[in-house]
């Protein structure tokens, strides 16, 4: 690239929260006139936004840094793995800068030092919703950073700090700009979305002449007025979450909750230091379904946690059989550097962890398949994600978050485009996905 048009390559890894960090850095780069390059060879500098939550993610991040160093050599490292700067520096002594998550100024300073920005940047280069790494029709909004919990298997608080909620009016303004730019689905994320506003003592901020509390329910009501899909992720089953369910029944927000429960045996939950481990989760789920029968529930679980016995694992299987969650992700426990769970006794053998993982997923696959089959014959609205070779329409229903849940497949129909909302009849299903056909108007 010429000196007047410096280009930055970008590798973004990790969860949706990290994706939002990447989008913020990219937006600042474009505001300063940088080009965003899709290749190493045409980049003046490469940013690698890393993940460090579990060891497989650490390995992926280190591999990405290695590739960027090999193919380009001028590399800025940021993100969660940046908290382990010594490890990165020992392996890659030539990296230009290492910083943790949300260190936007540090990243920009490193890029400026490696490749100064143009003298006359054009803010008009920025689209109304900022730079997005998702398709045009959906976007993630991060409403808080950090987490106040001390789960024994997790090091996120040490990487991202304590809970720090964004003022509610700031979040609403961002959502409005995204909708104006054509976004049809807003995905609300943070490390602990249920706790939104606790650190600010639910302080009210002015928006459009009204005072709105920085509180989860208040935010949901405001976003529900934007006439787009609003989907909430990472919701612990606290009592205040009950207030969201009537909004789902009223179709103001999507009837979907991503609730990372992690286990069902109280002794294991206590060892995990999980919040809400004393809640009667099954009873709460029953009440949710009484209020909003179509609610879709996703969760994640860890098997093979230190001290987990066969009896403990069977309690988890019994919970799944009764809860009948729509979607479940499962992880075999693995030590994370710096996590207090590493010191717990009675480690579970790898072969046992794998066997439990396979048993859980076999059970859950059947549960998910049954719940999808029960939707055959229903009329639903879907959001179109892509058209494959003018042959197949790939869409998602209210129960399907991008990348992690299932899809809705339809035969190609002329005139339907990505980002369209389409009314369909569900005509088939398998273990993970639905088949549909558009309803003739």
Secondary structure as UniProt FT lines:
FT   TURN            3..4
FT   STRAND          7..12
FT   HELIX           16..31
FT   TURN            32..33
FT   STRAND          35..37
FT   TURN            41..42
FT   STRAND          45..50
FT   HELIX           55..71
FT   STRAND          75..79
FT   HELIX           80..84
FT   HELIX           85..91
FT   TURN            93..94
FT   STRAND          97..98
FT   TURN            101..102
FT   HELIX           104..114
FT   HELIX           123..125
FT   TURN            128..129
FT   TURN            136..137
FT   STRAND          138..142
FT   STRAND          144..145
FT   TURN            152..153
FT   HELIX           156..160
FT   STRAND          164..165
FT   HELIX           168..180
FT   TURN            181..182
FT   STRAND          185..189
FT   HELIX           193..195
FT   TURN            196..197
FT   HELIX           198..200
FT   TURN            201..202
FT   STRAND          204..207
FT   TURN            208..209
FT   STRAND          210..213
FT   HELIX           216..223
FT   TURN            224..225
FT   STRAND          229..232
FT   HELIX           239..241
FT   HELIX           242..249
FT   TURN            250..251
FT   STRAND          256..258
FT   HELIX           266..272
FT   TURN            275..278
FT   HELIX           281..291
FT   TURN            293..294
FT   STRAND          296..303
FT   TURN            306..307
FT   HELIX           310..323
FT   STRAND          327..332
FT   TURN            337..338
FT   HELIX           340..343
FT   HELIX           350..373
FT   TURN            374..377
FT   STRAND          379..388
FT   TURN            389..391
FT   STRAND          392..396
FT   TURN            398..399
FT   TURN            402..404
FT   STRAND          408..411
FT   TURN            414..415
FT   TURN            418..419
FT   STRAND          421..429
FT   STRAND          434..438
//
